[in-house]
Each structure stands twice: as structure tokens, then as C-alpha cells.
């Protein structure tokens, strides 16, 4: 058994994450600035790791006519915890993957809908999304912006979440 490479399994400091953010493509840097989205919005991939992985939920949130096309993908450097029944991304180990789905958002109005759905407890931030075929794109995701003391270890299960919501809506 090989020794684990500890250099790739250390949490990224805030300073390191900011340094890496500065090195991401201009598309991410542009969205980090306080510019109106409507000036030059073009489609941008968003990475979802919770309830928005469900096509029906995403369709409802974005008020789409058809089910959205989602792509299996992952991001690295984050750790997923739970805020109640909902997952929350926090800084993780450098090579720690979080698996989810990516979707190409087409309008600034859709970004606003996503931000409203996620609430102020989550921050819209840049990330690198890796698709199943290995292709990487600059994209965005929602990370925890609240107090980490509110989070607990656990795993989000989309099937369980859908069943719980189905049961709640029946009564």
C-alpha cells in the first residue's frame, strides 16, 4: 500500500483559494465583479450538488417549459456537509471531489432565480467543473456563506429528499 500524498490532502486556506480564483479564466473573474449581468451575459455552467440535481425541481425553479439537460460532473477542493436536510459546500481537501450535475444557465434572470432559491445562506462563486469525459470548464456553484457551526457531517441523498418532499406534499 502506497503512502498517501499529504500535499494533495490538505485543506485550501482562504489565501490559497483567493490565489487560485485569481488564476481562473476571465469569465469567472467578470462575474465576481459588481457589474450588471445583462451587459454581456452568455450561457454559463452551474454545478449543482443538492436538490437542483433533480430535473423537475430545476425546471420549476427556473420556470422552464421542458426538463433541463443536466450533465454528470464533479468539482474538486470542497467538502459537502448538511444544513438540516440540505447540502452545503465548504472548503475541502485539494483533490476532494464533490459529485453532482452541471447545467448551462442561459439568462441573468435564471441566475437571479437560482440565487433566490439558494437564499443568503449560500454564495454564488466561481469553480472549475469537470465532466465525465474529463472536459473542464469555468463555471459557478453555490457555497455555504453561513456559520459553519450550523452544519453537521452527513450525506445528501437525492432519492431520499424527493421521497420526503413527496410525503410532505401529500399531507
N, C-alpha and C positions, 0 to 999 in steps of 0.2 A: 504494500500500500504506500503510495507516494505521500510525502508531507504536503500539507495544504499551503498554498502560496498566500501568506498572510498579507502581502502587499495589495492583493486584489480583494481582500475581505475586510477592509477597514471602512468605517462609515466616512462618507464625504463630509468634510467640515463646511460650514457656511462659506468660508473664504474660497475653498476649492470649488464648490458648486457655482459661486459667482464667477470665478475664473473660467470654468467650463462654459457657463452661459454666455460669456463674452465671446467665446470662440465658436458658438453656434452660428449657423448661416444668418444672413441679414433678415430673412423672413421672420425669424423669431425675435430678433432684436427690435425690428419695426413694431411688433405687437406689444413689446414691453414698454414702449414709449407711450406718452399720453396723446396720441393722435386719434382723431375721429376715424372709426373703422371704415366708413363709407367712402373715404378718399381713394383708396386703392385696394379694396378687398378682392381677393381671388380665393378660390377654394383652398381650404387648409384642413389637413387631417387632425382629428382629435382622437385621443386614446381614452377609452372607457374601460373601467375595471369593476364596475358595480352594476347597479340597476339599469344603466343606459346600455349595457351589453344586450339587453333584451330588445329585439327589433320593434315590438309593439309599444313598449314604453318610450323608446326614442321617437317613434312615429308620432305618438301622442304629444310628447314634449315639444317637438319641432313643428307640429301641425302639418305633417306631410300627408299627401294623398295616398302614397304607396309605402309599403315596408321599405326601410332603408337597406342599402347593401353594406354589410359590415365585413371587415376583414380580420381574421385571427392575427394577433400581433403581440408584441411584448415591449416593455421598456426596462432599462437597467438603472440600478442605483437607488431604488426606492424599496420601501418595506410597507406592506399593507397591514393595517390594524383595523379595529372596528370602533365605530362611534355608534353605540346602540346596535341596530341591525345593519348599518351602512358601513361600507369600507372607507378607509381614509389612508391616503398615501403620505408617508413621512420619509425623510432621508433614510436610506438604507446602505447596505454594503455596495461597493463599487460595481460588482458584477451580479448583484442580486436581481433576478428577473421578477417582474410582475406581469402576468399574462392577462390579456383582455382582448378587446376588439377595437379596431380603428374605423372611423367614418369620416368621409370628406364633407365638411361643413361648407355650404355654398353661399351664405349671406351673413352680413353683420347682424341681422335680425335673429338668425338662428343662434349666433354666439350669445346674444342677449338672453334668448330663451334658455340656453344651457346654463348660463351664469345664474339666472333666476331660479332654475331648478336646483342647482347645487347649493344655493344660499351663500351667505357671507362666511360660513364655516370653511369654505373651500376657495382656494386662489387659482385662477386661470394662469398657467405658467407654461413656458416652453419645455420641450423634451425631444428626444430622438426616438422615433417609433421604428421598430424592426418587424417586418412582415415575415410570414412563414418561409418565404423563399430567400430570406436573407437581405432583401432590399431594405434600406434605411431611408427615412425621410424626416425632415424637421417638422415637428407638429406641436400640439399642445395637449395638456391634460389638466386635471383639477387636483391640487394637493391640499392637504389639511392646513388650515390657517388658524385653527382654534388652539386651545390649551391642550397640550399632549396628555395632561392628567385626565382628560375626558375620554381617552382612548383605552382600549383593552386589547390584549392579544386575542386573535381568533381569525377565522377564515370566512369570507363571504361566499355563500353558495347560491348561485342564481336560481337554481331549481327550487330550493327551499324558500327563497324570497318570493318567487312567483306564487308558490302554493300558499304561503302566509297571506299574501295580498289577495289572492282569490278567496280564501276563507273569510278575511275581513270584509271584503266587498259583498259577500253573500248575506251577511247579517246586519 
